[in-house]
Amino acid sequence: MLLDLHTHSIKSDDGRAKVENYCQWIRTKNLELDGFVLTEHRQFDNDSDYSALAKKFGLVILKASEVETEYGHVLVYGVTKALQKEFDFAYTKNPLEMVIEASEAHGAVAVPCHPGRPKVGMFAHTEELGIPKGVKIIEIFNGGSRDQEDQIAIDNAIKLGYKGIGGSDSHIVSHVAHCATRFTQDIATIDDLVAALQTGEFEAVHITKPHAPIQL
């Protein structure tokens, strides 16, 4: 299965895409995508139910979060009510190691995203703060990356032994499915996704640029 693991809807403060419009775009353009994960900024959307849209369009639609730490932005998959009590999802300086530890304690997976990006990427801070403990997966393909940002992520993933995922980081409909992650098993629920990330049986794919899939 091919899933875009990093998308934003109008629920995010800078998102301009409605979830139904994502679905329509994927089907109208016959995109090579089986579904997507909504990773809204500094929150977890407890209220929205996209099951009807998922059924209508034959897509997997899951929910996660993008939180902020002193090392930059981090995607959190498998958010529960209990995990939301562990730290403030709206806070912009959460300690990364705490986010990782709390996520693991509650069966979730924390993944630093666009880590090669200045200011909001993890590797922009490792010289000053050191290599954080607990990181196992990073986003190596990001649809919004510029210059050498993805290459910085790839090089460091190889050096540090991290697995890599891909996500479009879409904020508008036409940017969905630029990058994605391919899984060897079926993913129908967030629990399926978390389990697949934990087993490491996946690969990052850049769909819109001539990159071959990279297995890390």
N, CA, C and O of each residue as an XYZ file, in Angstrom:
864
protein
N       0.837     -1.192      0.000
C       0.000      0.000      0.000
C       0.869      1.238      0.000
O       1.947      1.260      0.594
N       0.387      2.264     -0.672
C       1.107      3.528     -0.748
C       0.296      4.610     -0.043
O      -0.812      4.940     -0.465
N       0.856      5.158      1.032
C       0.161      6.174      1.832
C       1.003      7.441      1.929
O       2.216      7.383      2.130
N       0.350      8.570      1.784
C       0.985      9.864      2.029
C       0.867     10.122      3.532
O      -0.236     10.307      4.047
N       1.988     10.134      4.222
C       1.966     10.195      5.683
C       2.042     11.601      6.254
O       2.187     11.756      7.466
N       1.947     12.631      5.419
C       2.105     13.999      5.927
C       1.260     14.953      5.087
O       1.709     15.443      4.051
N       0.026     15.214      5.544
C      -0.870     16.149      4.852
C      -1.580     17.039      5.869
O      -1.717     16.687      7.040
N      -2.026     18.198      5.392
C      -2.734     19.152      6.244
C      -4.026     19.592      5.570
O      -4.062     19.814      4.360
N      -5.072     19.716      6.355
C      -6.355     20.197      5.853
C      -6.619     21.594      6.410
O      -5.744     22.203      7.024
N      -7.824     22.090      6.190
C      -8.200     23.396      6.725
C      -8.258     23.404      8.251
O      -8.410     24.463      8.859
N      -8.137     22.237      8.869
C      -8.058     22.184     10.326
C      -6.745     22.785     10.833
O      -6.670     23.254     11.969
N      -5.710     22.768      9.984
C      -4.444     23.411     10.335
C      -4.537     24.900     10.019
O      -5.239     25.304      9.092
N      -3.822     25.711     10.798
C      -3.937     27.157     10.635
C      -3.486     27.645      9.266
O      -3.950     28.685      8.798
N      -2.587     26.908      8.618
C      -2.109     27.328      7.303
C      -2.556     26.380      6.198
O      -2.070     26.472      5.070
N      -3.473     25.473      6.506
C      -3.964     24.533      5.505
C      -5.123     25.112      4.717
O      -5.980     25.803      5.268
N      -5.144     24.827      3.431
C      -6.205     25.356      2.564
C      -6.941     24.249      1.814
O      -7.662     24.517      0.853
N      -6.756     23.011      2.253
C      -7.352     21.872      1.551
C      -8.459     21.233      2.389
O      -8.266     20.943      3.569
N      -9.603     21.020      1.775
C     -10.658     20.248      2.413
C     -10.388     18.766      2.150
O      -9.901     18.394      1.083
N     -10.704     17.943      3.116
C     -10.405     16.523      3.006
C     -11.138     15.900      1.816
O     -10.566     15.074      1.105
N     -12.372     16.279      1.599
C     -13.109     15.745      0.447
C     -12.431     16.130     -0.860
O     -12.415     15.342     -1.806
N     -11.869     17.340     -0.922
C     -11.181     17.769     -2.137
C      -9.901     16.978     -2.383
O      -9.539     16.716     -3.530
N      -9.213     16.595     -1.303
C      -8.077     15.680     -1.460
C      -8.542     14.393     -2.145
O      -7.929     13.924     -3.104
N      -9.622     13.846     -1.637
C     -10.143     12.585     -2.185
C     -10.509     12.731     -3.658
O     -10.176     11.879     -4.481
N     -11.194     13.814     -3.974
C     -11.596     14.055     -5.361
C     -10.385     14.192     -6.271
O     -10.376     13.662     -7.382
N      -9.369     14.899     -5.805
C      -8.155     15.123     -6.595
C      -7.437     13.797     -6.853
O      -7.008     13.524     -7.974
N      -7.311     12.988     -5.820
C      -6.623     11.698     -5.964
C      -7.330     10.825     -6.995
O      -6.679     10.199     -7.832
N      -8.649     10.781     -6.938
C      -9.400      9.934     -7.864
C      -9.460     10.541     -9.269
O      -9.326      9.819    -10.256
N      -9.658     11.849     -9.369
C      -9.746     12.493    -10.677
C      -8.436     12.392    -11.445
O      -8.428     12.189    -12.659
N      -7.339     12.536    -10.731
C      -6.016     12.491    -11.354
C      -5.446     11.073    -11.426
O      -4.334     10.870    -11.914
N      -6.208     10.102    -10.939
C      -5.754      8.702    -10.928
C      -4.370      8.562    -10.293
O      -3.488      7.891    -10.828
N      -4.206      9.203     -9.156
C      -2.913      9.191     -8.492
C      -2.616      7.833     -7.874
O      -3.517      7.126     -7.423
N      -1.350      7.490     -7.864
C      -0.900      6.220     -7.291
C      -0.853      6.357     -5.770
O       0.217      6.500     -5.179
N      -2.010      6.312     -5.162
C      -2.092      6.512     -3.716
C      -3.294      5.761     -3.170
O      -4.390      5.829     -3.727
N      -3.078      5.045     -2.073
C      -4.163      4.294     -1.448
C      -4.807      5.047     -0.289
O      -5.871      4.656      0.192
N      -4.170      6.119      0.156
C      -4.723      6.886      1.253
C      -3.739      7.911      1.769
O      -2.637      8.063      1.240
N      -4.154      8.613      2.812
C      -3.313      9.673      3.358
C      -3.595      9.856      4.836
O      -4.640      9.450      5.345
N      -2.634     10.479      5.516
C      -2.749     10.736      6.948
C      -2.761     12.244      7.167
O      -1.883     12.960      6.686
N      -3.759     12.712      7.892
C      -3.880     14.138      8.216
C      -3.082     14.426      9.486
O      -3.400     13.914     10.559
N      -2.056     15.239      9.355
C      -1.150     15.535     10.470
C      -1.274     17.020     10.817
O      -0.382     17.814     10.517
N      -2.372     17.378     11.441
C      -2.652     18.792     11.680
C      -1.656     19.391     12.679
O      -1.216     18.733     13.622
N      -1.319     20.656     12.439
C      -0.330     21.355     13.255
C      -0.795     21.584     14.694
O      -1.906     22.054     14.937
N       0.081     21.242     15.640
C      -0.065     21.599     17.051
C      -1.421     21.203     17.644
O      -1.992     21.932     18.454
N      -1.916     20.056     17.234
C      -3.211     19.589     17.734
C      -3.424     18.146     17.291
O      -2.724     17.631     16.419
N      -4.399     17.518     17.908
C      -4.932     16.287     17.357
C      -6.427     16.485     17.191
O      -7.117     16.881     18.130
N      -6.920     16.213     16.010
C      -8.330     16.409     15.690
C      -9.144     15.231     16.221
O      -9.278     14.200     15.562
N      -9.680     15.408     17.417
C     -10.475     14.342     18.036
C     -11.879     14.235     17.447
O     -12.530     13.200     17.588
N     -12.350     15.287     16.794
C     -13.761     15.372     16.444
C     -14.131     14.858     15.055
O     -15.194     14.263     14.879
N     -13.271     15.079     14.077
C     -13.645     14.755     12.694
C     -13.696     13.255     12.443
O     -12.835     12.500     12.895
N     -14.718     12.846     11.718
C     -14.889     11.447     11.335
C     -14.919     11.391      9.804
O     -15.858     11.875      9.172
N     -13.888     10.799      9.228
C     -13.771     10.755      7.773
C     -14.128      9.388      7.200
O     -13.820      9.100      6.044
N     -14.768      8.555      7.992
C     -15.068      7.194      7.542
C     -16.001      7.171      6.333
O     -15.847      6.328      5.450
N     -16.955      8.078      6.287
C     -17.876      8.110      5.146
C     -17.144      8.509      3.867
O     -17.387      7.933      2.807
N     -16.250      9.493      3.963
C     -15.458      9.896      2.799
C     -14.536      8.765      2.363
O     -14.373      8.510      1.170
N     -13.937      8.094      3.332
C     -13.041      6.987      3.016
C     -13.779      5.898      2.238
O     -13.262      5.359      1.259
N     -14.985      5.586      2.687
C     -15.784      4.558      2.012
C     -16.216      5.021      0.629
O     -16.166      4.248     -0.329
N     -16.640      6.274      0.516
C     -17.123      6.809     -0.761
C     -16.044      6.770     -1.831
O     -16.316      6.422     -2.980
N     -14.813      7.128     -1.454
C     -13.738      7.235     -2.436
C     -12.798      6.030     -2.445
O     -11.869      5.971     -3.249
N     -13.040      5.077     -1.555
C     -12.186      3.905     -1.510
C     -10.764      4.217     -1.109
O      -9.817      3.647     -1.652
N     -10.609      5.124     -0.153
C      -9.294      5.545      0.316
C      -9.172      5.334      1.819
O     -10.169      5.341      2.540
N      -7.961      5.151      2.277
C      -7.683      5.122      3.709
C      -7.415      6.560      4.155
O      -6.543      7.230      3.601
N      -8.157      7.031      5.147
C      -7.957      8.377      5.688
C      -7.739      8.254      7.189
O      -8.645      7.871      7.929
N      -6.542      8.577      7.625
C      -6.174      8.447      9.029
C      -5.788      9.799      9.598
O      -5.539     10.753      8.861
N      -5.741      9.865     10.934
C      -5.419     11.122     11.612
C      -4.200     10.948     12.513
O      -4.056      9.941     13.207
N      -3.329     11.953     12.484
C      -2.154     11.985     13.354
C      -1.951     13.442     13.775
O      -2.910     14.211     13.831
N      -0.726     13.815     14.066
C      -0.465     15.183     14.512
C       0.951     15.596     14.141
O       1.840     14.755     14.007
N       1.151     16.905     13.978
C       2.493     17.463     13.839
C       2.721     18.419     15.008
O       2.107     19.484     15.086
N       3.602     18.026     15.904
C       3.888     18.836     17.082
C       5.259     19.500     16.923
O       6.022     19.177     16.012
N       5.547     20.428     17.824
C       6.791     21.178     17.718
C       7.658     20.957     18.952
O       7.164     20.869     20.076
N       8.966     20.870     18.711
C       9.934     20.638     19.778
C      11.113     21.588     19.606
O      11.175     22.362     18.651
N      12.047     21.511     20.551
C      13.237     22.349     20.433
C      14.124     21.916     19.277
O      15.020     22.655     18.870
N      13.882     20.720     18.743
C      14.607     20.222     17.578
C      13.842     20.439     16.279
O      14.336     20.081     15.210
N      12.659     21.011     16.349
C      11.861     21.183     15.145
C      10.579     20.366     15.199
O      10.138     19.946     16.269
N       9.996     20.150     14.046
C       8.669     19.539     13.964
C       8.738     18.016     13.951
O       9.686     17.420     13.439
N       7.699     17.402     14.531
C       7.664     15.948     14.701
C       6.249     15.441     14.411
O       5.272     15.974     14.937
N       6.149     14.418     13.580
C       4.876     13.761     13.315
C       4.646     12.686     14.369
O       5.552     11.922     14.698
N       3.429     12.635     14.893
C       3.099     11.630     15.905
C       1.921     10.803     15.413
O       0.826     11.325     15.205
N       2.157      9.505     15.230
C       1.143      8.573     14.760
C       0.688      7.685     15.910
O       1.510      7.151     16.654
N      -0.631      7.529     16.050
C      -1.172      6.708     17.128
C      -1.533      7.520     18.352
O      -1.431      7.034     19.479
N      -1.959      8.763     18.136
C      -2.311      9.647     19.249
C      -3.563      9.129     19.962
O      -4.562      8.792     19.327
N      -3.487      9.076     21.277
C      -4.626      8.671     22.117
C      -4.969      9.806     23.068
O      -4.214     10.768     23.207
N      -6.112      9.679     23.718
C      -6.496     10.663     24.732
C      -5.459     10.699     25.850
O      -5.123     11.766     26.363
N      -4.960      9.533     26.219
C      -3.963      9.468     27.289
C      -2.669     10.172     26.879
O      -2.072     10.882     27.688
N      -2.234      9.986     25.647
C      -1.012     10.645     25.187
C      -1.188     12.160     25.167
O      -0.244     12.898     25.448
N      -2.374     12.621     24.841
C      -2.623     14.063     24.806
C      -2.498     14.711     26.186
O      -2.337     15.927     26.293
N      -2.571     13.900     27.231
C      -2.412     14.428     28.592
C      -0.942     14.483     29.016
O      -0.607     15.099     30.028
N      -0.066     13.837     28.239
C       1.348     13.758     28.594
C       2.100     15.052     28.291
O       3.032     15.413     29.008
N       1.693     15.752     27.222
C       2.331     17.030     26.889
C       1.353     17.895     26.109
O       0.340     17.412     25.603
N       1.670     19.171     26.020
C       0.788     20.141     25.366
C       1.064     20.145     23.867
O       2.113     20.619     23.429
N       0.140     19.627     23.092
C       0.324     19.552     21.645
C       0.420     20.937     21.008
O       0.971     21.074     19.916
N      -0.106     21.960     21.671
C      -0.071     23.318     21.117
C       1.218     24.064     21.444
O       1.500     25.109     20.858
N       2.002     23.525     22.380
C       3.242     24.183     22.809
C       4.304     24.023     21.724
O       4.369     22.979     21.073
N       5.134     25.043     21.522
C       6.094     25.019     20.429
C       7.503     24.618     20.846
O       8.397     24.570     20.002
N       7.722     24.331     22.118
C       9.065     23.964     22.579
C       9.044     22.688     23.423
O       9.771     22.582     24.411
N       8.227     21.741     23.040
C       8.236     20.471     23.752
C       9.608     19.807     23.598
O      10.189     19.863     22.514
N      10.138     19.186     24.645
C      11.398     18.455     24.517
C      11.214     17.233     23.617
O      10.348     16.398     23.877
N      12.011     17.125     22.578
C      11.864     16.025     21.627
C      11.974     14.665     22.294
O      11.163     13.779     22.026
N      12.958     14.487     23.155
C      13.140     13.181     23.790
C      11.937     12.806     24.647
O      11.585     11.631     24.748
N      11.313     13.797     25.258
C      10.105     13.542     26.032
C       8.951     13.131     25.120
O       8.199     12.214     25.450
N       8.804     13.802     23.978
C       7.747     13.459     23.027
C       7.920     12.025     22.538
O       6.952     11.269     22.445
N       9.159     11.660     22.227
C       9.433     10.299     21.767
C       9.122      9.281     22.863
O       8.460      8.273     22.611
N       9.595      9.544     24.063
C       9.392      8.621     25.175
C       7.918      8.473     25.518
O       7.432      7.360     25.719
N       7.200      9.601     25.584
C       5.770      9.551     25.894
C       5.002      8.819     24.799
O       4.089      8.043     25.082
N       5.380      9.072     23.548
C       4.709      8.405     22.432
C       4.890      6.901     22.525
O       3.926      6.145     22.396
N       6.114      6.467     22.746
C       6.377      5.032     22.842
C       5.632      4.402     24.016
O       5.130      3.283     23.908
N       5.562      5.121     25.139
C       4.875      4.597     26.318
C       3.386      4.378     26.061
O       2.753      3.544     26.708
N       2.833      5.132     25.111
C       1.405      5.022     24.807
C       1.161      4.330     23.472
O       0.079      4.437     22.894
N       2.175      3.622     22.988
C       2.002      2.838     21.773
C       1.981      3.633     20.493
O       1.514      3.141     19.466
N       2.482      4.866     20.535
C       2.525      5.719     19.352
C       3.948      5.775     18.797
O       4.883      5.255     19.406
N       4.100      6.408     17.641
C       5.401      6.540     16.990
C       5.633      8.012     16.650
O       4.793      8.653     16.018
N       6.783      8.540     17.078
C       7.141      9.933     16.809
C       8.229      9.981     15.741
O       9.244      9.293     15.850
N       8.015     10.791     14.713
C       8.917     10.844     13.558
C       9.271     12.301     13.240
O       8.410     13.044     12.769
N      10.512     12.725     13.483
C      10.903     14.085     13.069
C      10.705     14.254     11.566
O      11.159     13.430     10.773
N      10.024     15.332     11.185
C       9.728     15.563      9.771
C      10.603     16.682      9.200
O      11.158     17.500      9.934
N      10.708     16.692      7.873
C      11.617     17.592      7.143
C      12.850     17.946      7.981
O      13.123     19.122      8.218
N      13.597     16.924      8.430
C      14.698     17.166      9.366
C      15.879     17.912      8.771
O      16.729     18.402      9.514
N      15.954     18.011      7.454
C      17.036     18.763      6.835
C      16.726     20.230      6.625
O      17.538     20.964      6.062
N      15.564     20.662      7.068
C      15.123     22.043      6.833
C      15.684     22.991      7.891
O      15.744     22.627      9.065
N      16.091     24.186      7.505
C      16.546     25.173      8.492
C      15.444     25.490      9.509
O      14.260     25.498      9.173
N      15.839     25.742     10.723
C      14.980     26.184     11.826
C      14.017     25.107     12.318
O      14.027     24.788     13.506
N      13.189     24.538     11.446
C      12.143     23.610     11.896
C      12.506     22.146     11.656
O      11.666     21.267     11.846
N      13.744     21.872     11.242
C      14.197     20.514     11.019
C      15.204     20.078     12.074
O      15.984     20.894     12.566
N      15.191     18.809     12.419
C      16.020     18.309     13.519
C      17.503     18.576     13.321
O      18.196     18.961     14.263
N      17.995     18.373     12.103
C      19.432     18.485     11.892
C      19.926     19.926     11.874
O      21.132     20.169     11.819
N      19.006     20.875     11.920
C      19.408     22.272     12.079
C      19.840     22.557     13.517
O      20.407     23.613     13.799
N      19.572     21.613     14.429
C      19.819     21.847     15.853
C      20.781     20.845     16.487
O      21.160     21.001     17.648
N      21.178     19.820     15.737
C      22.004     18.777     16.353
C      23.415     19.257     16.672
O      24.034     18.749     17.606
N      23.933     20.215     15.926
C      25.279     20.717     16.243
C      25.286     21.391     17.605
O      26.236     21.256     18.375
N      24.218     22.114     17.890
C      24.128     22.817     19.172
C      23.648     21.906     20.297
O      24.184     21.949     21.405
N      22.635     21.076     20.015
C      21.977     20.298     21.057
C      22.410     18.837     21.114
O      22.087     18.135     22.073
N      23.131     18.373     20.104
C      23.526     16.979     20.056
C      22.482     16.115     19.367
O      21.389     16.579     19.044
N      22.835     14.853     19.147
C      21.900     13.906     18.529
C      20.906     13.452     19.587
O      21.313     12.906     20.612
N      19.618     13.663     19.367
C      18.628     13.278     20.395
C      18.505     11.770     20.527
O      18.670     11.028     19.558
N      18.216     11.338     21.729
C      18.034      9.916     21.981
C      16.627      9.481     21.578
O      15.668     10.249     21.663
N      16.536      8.250     21.144
C      15.227      7.650     20.907
C      14.700      7.735     19.492
O      13.718      7.067     19.169
N      15.322      8.540     18.630
C      14.842      8.658     17.259
C      15.125      7.356     16.506
O      16.241      6.838     16.540
N      14.108      6.841     15.833
C      14.264      5.603     15.054
C      13.887      5.797     13.589
O      14.397      5.111     12.704
N      12.986      6.745     13.353
C      12.492      6.998     11.995
C      12.496      8.508     11.772
O      12.159      9.272     12.676
N      12.876      8.937     10.574
C      12.736     10.338     10.190
C      12.097     10.406      8.803
O      12.073      9.419      8.069
N      11.591     11.560      8.465
C      11.033     11.774      7.136
C      12.182     12.145      6.194
O      12.824     13.180      6.371
N      12.437     11.300      5.194
C      13.549     11.576      4.279
C      13.084     12.195      2.968
O      13.867     12.862      2.292
N      11.820     11.987      2.597
C      11.245     12.637      1.423
C      10.079     13.508      1.868
O       9.105     13.008      2.430
N      10.178     14.801      1.619
C       9.131     15.749      1.975
C       8.793     16.568      0.735
O       9.682     17.133      0.098
N       7.519     16.632      0.399
C       7.099     17.316     -0.818
C       7.383     18.799     -0.841
O       7.380     19.411     -1.909
N       7.629     19.394      0.323
C       7.923     20.822      0.372
C       9.396     21.134      0.494
O       9.761     22.294      0.681
N      10.256     20.130      0.394
C      11.687     20.355      0.573
C      12.289     21.159     -0.575
O      11.834     21.085     -1.716
N      13.315     21.921     -0.244
C      14.058     22.700     -1.232
C      15.539     22.356     -1.135
O      16.000     21.767     -0.157
N      16.273     22.744     -2.184
C      17.728     22.595     -2.198
C      18.137     21.185     -1.776
O      17.707     20.207     -2.388
N      18.957     21.073     -0.742
C      19.495     19.781     -0.318
C      18.828     19.231      0.944
O      19.390     18.370      1.620
N      17.628     19.731      1.261
C      17.001     19.333      2.520
C      16.767     17.828      2.615
O      17.064     17.218      3.642
N      16.244     17.238      1.568
C      16.026     15.789      1.600
C      17.341     15.037      1.631
O      17.454     14.011      2.303
N      18.335     15.535      0.911
C      19.625     14.839      0.892
C      20.278     14.865      2.262
O      20.907     13.889      2.670
N      20.134     15.972      2.973
C      20.637     16.044      4.354
C      19.962     14.987      5.210
O      20.611     14.316      6.013
N      18.649     14.841      5.034
C      17.905     13.830      5.797
C      18.373     12.422      5.445
O      18.586     11.595      6.331
N      18.531     12.152      4.160
C      18.961     10.822      3.719
C      20.354     10.497      4.241
O      20.588      9.412      4.774
N      21.275     11.443      4.085
C      22.658     11.209      4.523
C      22.722     10.912      6.017
O      23.446     10.013      6.445
N      21.976     11.656      6.795
C      21.985     11.450      8.244
C      21.255     10.176      8.644
O      21.635      9.518      9.612
N      20.215      9.829      7.905
C      19.516      8.574      8.194
C      20.448      7.388      7.991
O      20.464      6.455      8.794
N      21.222      7.429      6.914
C      22.184      6.358      6.658
C      23.261      6.340      7.740
O      23.625      5.279      8.248
N      23.758      7.508      8.083
C      24.826      7.619      9.084
C      24.375      7.140     10.458
O      25.132      6.475     11.166
N      23.144      7.477     10.837
C      22.666      7.220     12.191
C      21.794      5.965     12.295
O      21.358      5.603     13.388
N      21.544      5.314     11.183
C      20.774      4.076     11.219
C      19.281      4.268     11.363
O      18.601      3.396     11.905
N      18.750      5.386     10.893
C      17.314      5.635     10.975
C      16.595      5.028      9.774
O      17.163      4.938      8.685
N      15.366      4.619      9.972
C      14.470      4.302      8.871
C      13.913      5.605      8.318
O      13.954      6.637      8.988
N      13.384      5.558      7.074
C      12.877      6.776      6.452
C      11.488      6.634      5.888
O      11.160      5.616      5.279
N      10.665      7.653      6.085
C       9.325      7.702      5.494
C       9.247      8.866      4.510
O      10.143      9.708      4.451
N       8.158      8.896      3.740
C       7.898      9.990      2.820
C       6.503     10.549      3.008
O       5.559      9.809      3.285
N       6.374     11.864      2.855
C       5.079     12.529      2.939
C       5.106     13.816      2.157
O       6.151     14.458      2.050
N       3.982     14.200      1.614
C       3.956     15.369      0.735
C       4.030     16.690      1.487
O       4.453     17.699      0.922
N       3.620     16.697      2.773
C       3.525     17.952      3.526
C       2.599     18.926      2.797
O       2.848     20.131      2.760
N       1.540     18.386      2.226
C       0.626     19.196      1.423
C      -0.244     20.095      2.302
O      -0.750     19.686      3.347
N      -0.394     21.325      1.838
C      -1.302     22.284      2.469
C      -2.398     22.707      1.496
O      -3.406     23.294      1.890
N      -2.185     22.397      0.220
C      -3.202     22.614     -0.806
C      -3.411     21.288     -1.542
O      -2.541     20.417     -1.547
N      -4.573     21.161     -2.157
C      -4.989     19.886     -2.724
C      -4.000     19.340     -3.751
O      -3.693     18.148     -3.741
N      -3.506     20.192     -4.629
C      -2.669     19.726     -5.735
C      -1.296     19.233     -5.303
O      -0.556     18.688     -6.122
N      -0.939     19.410     -4.033
C       0.370     18.962     -3.556
C       0.337     17.583     -2.908
O       1.380     17.052     -2.526
N      -0.836     17.007     -2.783
C      -0.902     15.679     -2.177
C      -0.237     14.653     -3.088
O      -0.243     14.806     -4.310
N       0.333     13.611     -2.496
C       0.942     12.498     -3.232
C       2.231     12.872     -3.940
O       2.645     12.153     -4.849
N       2.875     13.951     -3.571
C       4.204     14.227     -4.121
C       5.223     13.246     -3.549
O       6.138     12.810     -4.248
N       5.059     12.908     -2.287
C       5.900     11.904     -1.632
C       4.986     10.991     -0.816
O       3.896     11.390     -0.408
N       5.443      9.775     -0.589
C       4.605      8.830      0.143
C       5.482      7.728      0.737
O       6.707      7.745      0.612
N       4.821      6.776      1.385
C       5.509      5.646      1.991
C       4.813      4.361      1.560
O       3.591      4.239      1.650
N       5.616      3.402      1.088
C       5.056      2.140      0.614
C       5.191      1.072      1.703
O       6.264      0.884      2.276
N       4.093      0.382      1.973
C       4.053     -0.656      2.994
C       3.835     -2.017      2.354
O       3.189     -2.134      1.312
N       4.378     -3.033      2.988
C       4.251     -4.385      2.452
C       2.946     -5.049      2.861
O       2.555     -6.063      2.281
N       2.270     -4.485      3.858
C       1.013     -5.067      4.322
C      -0.128     -4.054      4.175
O       0.101     -2.860      3.978
N      -1.348     -4.556      4.276
C      -2.511     -3.676      4.195
C      -2.586     -2.784      5.430
O      -2.333     -3.229      6.550
N      -2.933     -1.535      5.213
C      -3.125     -0.574      6.302
C      -4.562     -0.080      6.226
O      -4.951      0.546      5.241
N      -5.353     -0.355      7.255
C      -6.750      0.078      7.277
C      -7.032      1.016      8.443
O      -7.955      1.828      8.381
N      -6.243      0.908      9.500
C      -6.478      1.702     10.708
C      -5.174      2.332     11.176
O      -4.094      1.982     10.701
N      -5.293      3.265     12.113
C      -4.093      3.885     12.667
C      -3.262      2.848     13.417
O      -2.034      2.940     13.441
N      -3.912      1.871     14.025
C      -3.168      0.800     14.700
C      -2.346     -0.006     13.700
O      -1.214     -0.392     13.990
N      -2.917     -0.259     12.522
C      -2.170     -0.954     11.468
C      -0.940     -0.142     11.071
O       0.149     -0.688     10.893
N      -1.129      1.163     10.938
C      -0.024      2.036     10.533
C       1.078      2.043     11.580
O       2.257      1.914     11.249
N       0.699      2.192     12.829
C       1.689      2.202     13.912
C       2.458      0.889     13.947
O       3.680      0.886     14.095
N       1.754     -0.213     13.813
C       2.409     -1.522     13.826
C       3.400     -1.663     12.679
O       4.489     -2.208     12.858
N       3.025     -1.174     11.503
C       3.911     -1.255     10.342
C       5.149     -0.387     10.531
O       6.254     -0.784     10.162
N       4.961      0.795     11.107
C       6.106      1.663     11.382
C       7.032      1.029     12.411
O       8.254      1.149     12.315
N       6.456      0.366     13.378
C       7.270     -0.267     14.421
C       8.063     -1.448     13.894
O       9.167     -1.713     14.370
N       7.520     -2.159     12.922
C       8.230     -3.313     12.372
C       9.287     -2.905     11.352
O      10.213     -3.665     11.069
N       9.144     -1.700     10.804
C      10.138     -1.208      9.853
C       9.978     -1.716      8.441
O      10.885     -1.554      7.624
N       8.846     -2.327      8.128
C       8.632     -2.875      6.787
C       7.954     -1.839      5.889
O       6.759     -1.928      5.606
N       8.736     -0.867      5.454
C       8.228      0.201      4.606
C       9.393      0.872      3.900
O      10.553      0.668      4.258
N       9.070      1.676      2.891
C      10.097      2.441      2.201
C       9.523      3.778      1.758
O       8.346      3.881      1.411
N      10.368      4.796      1.774
C       9.973      6.130      1.337
C      10.023      6.205     -0.184
O      10.927      5.655     -0.812
N       9.043      6.891     -0.770
C       8.963      7.022     -2.224
C       8.732      8.485     -2.585
O       7.848      9.137     -2.029
N       9.533      8.999     -3.521
C       9.300     10.340     -4.056
C       8.625     10.170     -5.406
O       9.253      9.710     -6.360
N       7.365     10.532     -5.495
C       6.569     10.247     -6.676
C       6.806     11.244     -7.803
O       6.792     10.867     -8.974
N       7.022     12.513     -7.462
C       7.074     13.560     -8.486
C       8.470     13.929     -8.948
O       8.627     14.758     -9.845
N       9.485     13.326     -8.349
C      10.862     13.580     -8.765
C      11.537     12.235     -9.055
O      11.119     11.207     -8.523
N      12.564     12.237     -9.887
C      13.163     10.961    -10.319
C      14.054     10.311     -9.278
O      15.223     10.029     -9.541
N      13.507     10.076     -8.103
C      14.219      9.325     -7.067
C      13.734      7.883     -7.111
O      12.544      7.628     -7.299
N      14.636      6.963     -6.941
C      14.219      5.579     -6.720
C      13.825      5.427     -5.260
O      14.330      6.162     -4.410
N      12.937      4.491     -4.949
C      12.642      4.223     -3.526
C      13.921      3.908     -2.780
O      14.812      3.251     -3.319
N      14.018      4.362     -1.565
C      15.211      4.128     -0.749
C      14.833      3.285      0.442
O      13.950      3.652      1.217
N      15.495      2.157      0.592
C      15.238      1.268      1.726
C      16.290      1.547      2.798
O      17.483      1.355      2.565
N      15.852      1.996      3.961
C      16.779      2.308      5.047
C      16.550      1.354      6.223
O      17.235      1.453      7.241
